[in-house]
Amino acid sequence: MFYWLMKYIVVGPIVKAIFRPWIIGVENIPPTGGAILASNHLSVADSVFLPLMIERPMTFLAKAEYFTGKGLKGWATKWFMKGTGQIPIDRSGGSASEAALNTALQVLGRDDLLGIYPEGTRSPDGILYRGRTGIARMAMEAKVPVIPVVMVDTDTMMPIGRSIPRVMRVGMVIGKPLDFSRYEGMENDRYVLRSVTDEIMVSLQQLGQQKYRDVYASSVKKQRSSMDDAVSEPVTDAVAG
């Protein structure tokens, strides 16, 4: 009920009126049955616009930090995330990864739609990066199709670090479902998981014509953070001297 109120009464009409989002290919989403919507990830706003623009309810796996913030902002973020059907997951790896997988399988087992960002984090520069193989395992174990989704201009509207979005049109393009039933029973083969994941990323790249780099976005972010630290250290030393 809360999800319905947020989508159709409280948030949805206001967001649609202000930003006038557009969508292409919505007919590629099956009317029933579980499916994974695999999207590129340009902005935190991605998790808002996609659910608003499709008829069926959907659930996103969101990083747990969105649900643990302090103060008024933290409370508002947590309230909004829950209201838009998002589920917190721990991205630290190991047993946390298994817990995320089990959560995803529960959603798909209810014949619901599950939203996933295969890159694992927002792109730091608008480039499409290498996908994490968790999405392949989810799709194969749940025996559901993967539907590629490309978000358009959400990084311009609300780039990383910006808390108030620019008023502008954003959009999304939904591709045809990808069927991986030919790999049934091979969900524990890491080479198959990588092959399936790469096929998903190729589909996203072709659909959105984004530039692609075959490295993880998280690695790029760490590298840039290290470079920033290295640049700032000599300045600090000079001041200290």
C-alpha positions in Angstrom: 0.0 0.0 0.0 2.8 2.4 0.9 4.6 1.7 -2.4 1.3 2.4 -4.3 0.7 5.7 -2.5 4.2 6.9 -3.2 4.1 5.9 -6.8 0.6 7.1 -7.8 -0.4 9.7 -5.1 2.6 11.3 -3.3 5.8 11.2 -5.3 5.0 9.9 -8.8 2.6 12.7 -10.1 4.9 15.5 -8.8 8.1 14.0 -10.3 6.5 13.3 -13.6 5.0 16.9 -13.8 8.4 18.5 -13.0 10.8 16.4 -15.0 8.5 15.0 -17.8 10.5 11.7 -18.1 10.2 9.7 -21.3 10.4 6.0 -21.9 11.0 3.8 -25.0 10.4 0.0 -25.2 8.1 -0.4 -22.2 6.4 -3.2 -24.2 9.5 -5.3 -23.7 8.6 -5.8 -20.0 6.5 -9.0 -19.6 3.1 -8.4 -18.0 3.6 -11.3 -15.6 6.4 -13.4 -14.2 9.7 -12.7 -12.6 12.4 -10.8 -14.5 15.6 -8.8 -13.8 15.8 -5.3 -15.1 19.6 -4.7 -15.6 20.4 -1.0 -15.9 23.4 1.2 -16.4 23.9 3.4 -13.3 24.5 7.1 -13.8 22.8 8.7 -10.8 21.0 8.0 -7.5 17.9 9.2 -9.4 17.9 6.1 -11.6 16.2 4.1 -8.8 13.4 6.7 -8.8 12.5 7.2 -12.4 12.5 3.6 -13.7 9.9 2.3 -11.2 7.7 5.4 -11.8 7.6 4.8 -15.6 6.6 1.2 -15.6 3.2 -0.2 -14.6 4.4 -3.3 -12.7 5.8 -2.9 -9.2 9.6 -3.5 -9.0 12.2 -3.8 -6.3 15.8 -2.5 -6.4 18.6 -3.9 -4.4 20.2 -0.7 -2.8 23.3 -0.3 -0.8 22.7 -0.5 3.0 24.2 2.9 3.6 21.1 4.5 2.2 19.1 3.0 5.2 21.5 3.9 8.0 22.0 7.7 7.7 21.6 9.9 10.7 19.5 13.0 11.3 16.7 14.4 9.2 18.4 13.7 5.9 19.1 10.1 6.9 15.6 9.5 8.1 14.1 11.0 4.9 16.4 8.9 2.7 15.5 5.7 4.5 11.8 6.6 4.3 12.0 7.3 0.6 14.0 4.2 -0.2 11.5 1.9 1.6 8.6 3.8 0.1 9.9 3.1 -3.4 10.3 -0.6 -2.9 14.1 -0.8 -2.3 15.8 -3.4 -0.2 19.1 -2.8 1.6 22.0 -5.1 0.9 25.5 -5.4 2.3 28.1 -5.1 -0.5 31.1 -6.1 1.6 31.3 -9.6 -0.1 31.6 -13.1 1.4 28.5 -14.1 3.3 26.9 -10.7 2.5 27.0 -11.6 -1.2 25.1 -14.8 -0.4 22.5 -12.8 1.6 22.0 -10.4 -1.3 21.6 -13.4 -3.7 19.0 -15.0 -1.4 17.1 -11.7 -1.1 17.0 -11.4 -4.9 15.8 -14.9 -5.4 13.0 -14.3 -2.9 11.8 -11.3 -5.0 12.0 -13.2 -8.2 10.4 -16.3 -6.6 7.3 -14.1 -6.1 7.2 -13.5 -9.8 8.1 -9.8 -9.2 10.5 -7.5 -11.1 14.0 -7.0 -9.7 16.2 -4.0 -10.6 19.9 -4.5 -10.6 22.9 -2.3 -11.5 25.4 -4.9 -13.0 28.3 -2.4 -12.6 27.8 -2.5 -8.8 28.1 1.3 -8.3 27.4 4.5 -10.1 29.7 5.3 -13.1 32.1 8.1 -12.1 32.2 9.6 -15.6 29.3 8.4 -17.7 31.2 5.4 -19.1 29.8 1.9 -18.9 32.0 -0.4 -16.9 32.5 -4.1 -16.5 29.6 -6.0 -14.9 29.7 -8.1 -11.7 28.7 -11.7 -12.2 26.1 -11.7 -9.4 23.5 -10.8 -11.9 24.2 -13.8 -14.0 23.9 -16.1 -11.0 20.6 -14.6 -10.0 19.2 -14.9 -13.5 20.3 -18.5 -13.9 19.2 -19.7 -10.5 15.8 -18.0 -10.7 15.4 -19.0 -14.3 14.2 -15.6 -15.4 15.0 -13.3 -18.3 17.2 -10.3 -18.1 15.9 -7.0 -19.6 18.5 -4.4 -20.4 17.6 -0.8 -19.4 19.6 2.3 -20.4 19.1 5.5 -18.3 19.6 8.7 -20.3 20.8 12.1 -18.9 20.2 11.3 -15.2 23.9 12.0 -14.6 23.4 15.5 -16.0 20.3 16.1 -14.0 21.8 14.8 -10.7 25.5 14.0 -10.9 27.5 12.5 -8.1 27.8 15.0 -5.2 24.7 17.0 -6.2 21.9 16.9 -3.7 19.3 18.9 -5.6 18.4 17.8 -9.1 18.4 20.1 -12.1 15.0 20.5 -13.7 15.3 18.8 -17.1 14.0 15.9 -19.0 15.5 12.4 -18.5 14.6 9.1 -20.1 15.1 5.4 -20.3 15.3 2.8 -23.1 14.2 -0.7 -22.5 15.6 -3.5 -24.6 14.3 -6.9 -25.5 14.6 -9.7 -22.9 17.7 -11.9 -22.8 17.2 -15.6 -22.3 19.9 -17.6 -20.7 18.0 -20.9 -20.4 20.7 -22.6 -22.6 23.0 -22.5 -19.5 20.6 -24.3 -17.2 22.5 -26.2 -14.5 25.7 -24.2 -15.0 25.2 -21.4 -12.5 28.3 -22.4 -10.5 30.6 -22.3 -13.5 32.5 -19.1 -13.2 33.4 -19.0 -16.9 29.7 -19.2 -17.8 28.8 -16.5 -15.3 31.4 -14.2 -16.8 30.1 -15.0 -20.3 26.5 -14.3 -19.3 27.4 -11.1 -17.6 29.5 -9.9 -20.5 26.5 -10.6 -22.8 24.3 -8.4 -20.6 26.9 -5.6 -20.7 27.3 -5.8 -24.5 23.5 -5.5 -24.8 23.5 -2.4 -22.6 26.3 -0.9 -24.6 24.6 -1.5 -27.9 21.3 -0.2 -26.6 22.7 3.1 -25.2 25.8 3.5 -27.3 27.8 4.3 -24.2 31.6 4.2 -24.2 32.7 0.9 -22.6 35.7 0.1 -20.5 36.4 -3.5 -19.4 37.4 -2.7 -15.8 35.3 -2.3 -12.7 33.9 1.1 -11.9 34.8 0.6 -8.2 38.5 0.2 -9.2 38.4 3.4 -11.2 36.9 5.2 -8.2 39.6 3.9 -5.9 42.4 4.8 -8.4 41.1 8.3 -8.7 40.8 8.7 -4.9 44.4 7.5 -4.5 45.6 10.0 -7.1 43.7 12.8 -5.4 45.3 11.9 -2.1 48.8 11.8 -3.7 48.3 15.2 -5.2 47.1 16.7 -1.9 50.0 15.3 0.2 52.8 17.6 -1.1 50.6 20.6 -0.5 50.0 19.5 3.1 53.7 18.9 3.6 54.6 22.3 2.3 52.2 24.0 4.6 53.4 21.9 7.6 57.1 22.8 6.7 
